[in-house]
Amino acid sequence: MKREINLQESNRAEAFRLWMSSPMPMVTLVKTLDVSRLVKVGKKSGLKFTTLMCWCIGKAASQIEEFYTLPENGKLFQYDRLAINVIVNNKDGGINSCDIPFSDDIQQFNRDYLELTKQAANECKSSFLDDYMVIGTSAIIQTELDCMVNQYTDQFCNPMVMWGKYRKGLFKTTLPVSFQFHHVQMDGGHAARFLQRLQNEINNL
């Protein structure tokens, strides 16, 4: 469900006043994660690396209150559910956008992920969940990347997690991750806490 927030009752009121009309309200933090556990679990379970990464993103975000709010069209909204957006290569050689509802149950999330991405690829149609606060992702795994910064459009204020190809080392596998967010939605401290929780969720998978 989605409802408008009364700014007088919100702890984001000052951030809204400062940043809502900013021509560039997005902030990007970059952190290198240890994804050794993710790679190991993927090999043992047969689940895709990207599926596991997206589930860990949702799990970490679900523990932070600010992820359930989002500025849209000059207003601030509250959500009670999260979804993860992925970009799908379709059968015609193009791409489509696909929203996956987040579930604490990783097997349920995996089933939804496989079904919805397959549908998007075969039908060449994007799918969106309007009543969910959606976290965008972009995985460009063709090469190793140090950082990614997304374009900004006022049509899309959602947080975005981006990464390239992971790096295999002698003792661990690492992955630089860029996290872009709207300053009305959260502050740098919230974003830093999310990135640390993301690392924790990967370690505890």
N, C-alpha and C positions, 0 to 999 in steps of 0.2 A: 504494500500500500504506500501511497505517496501523499503527503500533505504539506501545505505551505506553513512555514515557521513564522511566528510572530517575533520579529527582530528584537522587540523590547524585552522578550523573555529568553533571548539566546545569548550565549557567551561568545558568539561569533559576530555580534552587532558591530563592534568596533572594527573588526577586520572587514566586514561588509562595507562600512563607511569609507575605509581607507583604500580598498582594493577593487571594489565592484566596478568602478568606472575607469580603472587603469587600462591603458592601451595594451599592456603586456602583464597580466596578473599571474602568469604561470611561473613556478619555481622548479628547478631541476636539481636533484641530489644524485650523486653517483657513488656506488659502493661495490667493491669486489667481494662476491660471496664465495664461500667454499661449498661447492655442489657435489663433492665426492659421494656423500650419502645418497643424493638424488640419482646419480648415475648407477650406483650399486643397487638401489631398490628397483630402478627401472629394469635392469638386466635380470633380476631375480623374479620380478612380478610380471614382466611383459608389458607394463604400462609405459606409454611414451614419455620421454623426458619433458616435453612441453605440457602434457597433461598434468604430470606431477608438479611442475613448476607453477602452473596456473592454480592448482589446488592449494599449494602452500601460500600463494599470494592471497587467495580468498580466506584461508584460515587465519593468516596474520592480520589481514584487514578487518575481519569479523570481530576482533578483540579491541578495536580502536573506535571509539564513539564517533569521531569526526568523519569516518568513512561513510556513515549513514546520512550525511547531509550533502547537498550540492546546490550551488548557485545556478539558476536558469532564468533567462529572460528578465533580469533585474529583480528576481526574488530568490529566497532561500527555501529549499525544500528538505523535508525529512522523509527517509525511506525506512522500511523495516526488513528489507531483503537485499542481498548483494548478488551480482552476477559478474562473470568474467567474459570480456569480449576477446575473441581471437580472429585473426585474419586467415581466410581459407583460400587456397589455390583451387580454382574451379576447373571443370573439365574442358572449358573453352579457352583456357590459357589466361584468364583474368583472375581477379580476386573478389571475394565477398566478405562481408562482416557478419560475425555470428556471436550472439550472446548466449553464454552457458550459465544457467542458474547455479549458484554455489550451494553445495551441500556439505555438511560435516562428514558425511559418509563418503569416503573417497571412491568406493566402488560405484555408488550412485552417480557421483560426479563424472566418473569415467564413462559410464553408460550414456549419460546425457551428452558428454563431450563427443563421443564417437558417433552417436546418432545424429546430432545436430550439425556437426561439421561435414559428415557424409552427405546429408541432405543439402547443405549449402553448396558443396562441391558438385553434386549431380544436377541440381536444379539451377545453379548459377544465380541464386537469389540470396540476398542478405536477410537476416532475421534479428529482430530487436525486442527486448523486454522492457516495456515502458515503465512498469511499476517497480523496477529494480534500480538500485544505485549501481551503475556499471563501471567496473575497473577495466580500462583498455589495456591490451598487451600487443606487443609487436616483436616477433622473433625473426631476426634476419640471420639465419644460421649458415649462410654461404661463406662467411668469413668471420674472423675474430675482430671484435670492435672494442675500443676503449670507452666510448661514450656515444649516446644517441640523444638528440634533442628534437622533439616533434614540432611540427608547425602548430601555430595557435590559431584557432577560429572561435569566435564567440558562439558558434553553433555547437561546440563540443568542449565543455569545461571539465569533463571527467578526468580523474587521475589516470595516469598511463605508466605502465612498467614495460621497459624495452631492454632487449639484450641481443647479442650476436651468438657466435659459436663458442662453446665452452673450451677452456684451455687445459689440456692434460699435462700435468707436471709429474715429477718423479714420485712425490708423496701425496699430492692432492690435486683435485680438479677444480679450477676456479672459473668464475663467470662475472665479468663486470656488468652491473645492472644500473640503468638510468631510471629514476623515478620522478615523473613530472606531475605537479599538482597545482590546483588553483589556490591562491593564498587566502581567499575567502573561506574555503573549505577547511583548511588546516594551516598550522604554522610549521616552521622548520623542525621544531622539537617533536611534533606528532609524526612528521615524515621520517625523522631519524629513528624514532621508536618503532615505526612500521618496518623499516629495513632491518633493524635488529631482530624483531620478532619473525620476520621472514627467514633470517638465518637460523633462528631457533627452531622454526617449524621444519626446515630442511634437515637440521641435525637430528630432530626427534621423529622423523618420518618412519 
